[in-house]
Each structure stands twice: as C-alpha cells, then as structure tokens.
Amino acid sequence: MVAPLFVREGIDSPQPIASLPGVMQHTRASLREEVRQLADLGVKGVILFGVPSVKDEIGSGAFDPNGIVQLALQDLAGDVGDRMVLMADLCVDEYTSHGHCGVLDGPAGDPNTSVDNDATLEVYGRIAVAQANAGAHMVAPSGMMDGQVGAIRAALDGAGH
C-alpha cells in the first residue's frame, strides 16, 4: 500500500482538501508526523504531491533543491527513509502558472500555443534528479510527454542514480 500525501508551502497548519474528504494538504511538520504514524502502522510507501506557493511558466519549483517536495523528501529520508519507500510525483502542472503538464511554446491562452515536448522532457529530467538527490527512492512521472520515461532514466543515469 502506498499513501498519497500532499505537502503545501506557505501554510501554518494542515488544510483540508474540499474535493477529497479526509485528505489534507500538510505542512512539512505535519507531513513528518503523518508519515511517522503511517510507518509505525506498517505502511511501506508514500508518494508526495507538492503544492508550491509560487508558480512560473516552466514550473521551476518542481526542480528547485529548495522546492517543497525536495525539502519534504529530505525530512522524510532522515525520519523514515530506511523503513519506507519514498516516491514523488513528477509533473509540472501544479508548479506552472498556466497549469499545463509541460512547458509552453508561446503565451498561455494563445490558440497557437502548445506544449513543447522536448523542452518539457528537459525539465522532467531536472525534476527527477532533484527528487533523487533529495532522497526519493522512486519518481513517478504523471505527465504525458512522448519519451518521458527514457528522458528521465537518462537524466538519472547521467547524475549517477
């Protein structure tokens, strides 16, 4: 069993997710406590979904070493990394100002703008390396870019993971 958990920047206490009854957006501190409890109950894995406080055109918070998921992974790796599999969602939709799963090749809202597959693959590679460096045992690509698995694997191999 893998527990899906959300960690959000810029909040002081866990916040309920209205569309997911019983599910919370955690602070780093409340996430650590929740994961320790899950580990003590015998849950063998968690997958983290990040909710950044700042978004931009390419979703740079998803690969920033000080991004919310990377910081949370570092916390959890120290707390329970030897007892649980730590996974992280690998996509940029929550991190981009436009909400798409990739880098756009023009201005958001322009009908001629589309997702730039190759530019997105480069970002996905950066995210994978950042997550692995932070302590993820597994990365979980949830975007839909052509060639994403190969690009992520190449980036991880190139970084020695």
N, C-alpha and C positions, 0 to 999 in steps of 0.2 A: 504494500500500500504506500502511496506517495501522497503527502498532504500538500495541496496548493495553498500558498500563502502570499499575501500582498504586503509590501512594505512601502511606506509613503514618506517622502521628505516634507518637512515643514509643518508637522502636526505634533501636538504635545501629549495626546492620548489616542488610543485606538479609536478608529471611526468606523461605524457600521456601513456596509455597502447595501444600499436600499434594495437593489435588484438581486442580491444574493443573501437572503435571510440567514442570520447566524454567522456570516463571514465578515471579517474585519479588515480594514487597512491598518496595519501595525506601524508603530514607531519602531526604531531599531531596538529599543529596550524591551518593548512588549513582544516583539518578534523573538528575541532571545529567550524570554521566559516561556512563550508558547512552544518553541522548538525544544527546549529542555524538557518540558512536560510531555511532549509527543515522544521524544526519545525514551523517557522513563516508562512510557506506556508500551514501548516496543515498536513504534512506527520506525520504519527503516529508511525513509527518504522524504525529502521536502523539495518542492520546486518553488522558486521565488519569482514573483512578478513585481516589477518596480513601478512606482508612480512618482516621477520627479516633480519638483516644484518649478523648474524652468525647462522650457521646451524650445527647440530651434529647428531649422529647416532640415538638418541631417540626423537629428536625434543623438547629438554628441554625448548627452548624459548617459547613454547606454554603454559607451566605451570609456568614459572618464574614470580613471582609477579612484576618484573620489565620488563617483556616482552612487546612488542609493543602493543598488543591488551589489556593487562591488564592496562597499563598506559593510553591508549586511552579511555577505559571504565571508568576509574576513572575521567578523564577530562569530559567526556560526562555526567556521572552521576551527577556531580556537575552543569553542564551547563543546561541540558535539561532532566534529569532523571525523573522529575515529569511530563513531557509533552510528552515523547516518550517512546516506548518500545525499550530497548537496547538489541540487540542479538549479539551473536558472533559465528562464525563458529568454530566447534570443530573437528579438524583433525590435523594430523602432517605432511602431505605431503609437505607443504610449509616450514616446520621447520626442516625437516630431510635432511641430506647431500645426501641421496640416492633418495629422492623424493617419497618414498612409504608412504602409509597411515598408516603405523604401524612400530613397532619395528621388526627388522630382527633377525633371529636366527643364523646367520652366516655372513660372509663377503659379502658385496654388490658385485654383479657381479658373485659370485659363483653359478653355476647352481643348487647346492643342498641347497641353502639358500631360505628360505621362510619367510613370515610374521608370527611372533609369536603372535597368537591371545590373549593369556592370558596376556602376557607382555604388549601388546598394550592396553588392557582393563584397566590395572592399570594406564597407562599413561593417557588414556582418562578420568579416574576418577580424576586424579590430575588436568587436564586441566579444567574440569567442575568446580571444587572447586575454582581454581584460578580465573576463569572468574566470577563466582558468587560473590566471595569476592571482586572483583574489581568493581562490580556494574551491571553485566549483569542481566537482568530480565529473559532472556531465553538463553539457549545454544542450538546450532543447530548441532548435530552430522552429519557429511557428510562422514565419513569413512564407511567401510563395514565389520566391525568385528562382528562375532557371539556373541550375548549377550551384545552388546554395550549399548543399552538403559537401561537394568537392572543394568549394572555395573555403569553407570553414575548416575542413580537415587539413587543407594545405596551409592555412594560416596557423593552425595549432601545431602542425608538424614543424613549420618554419620557426616557431617560437619554442620548440623543444617540449611540447606537451603531448 
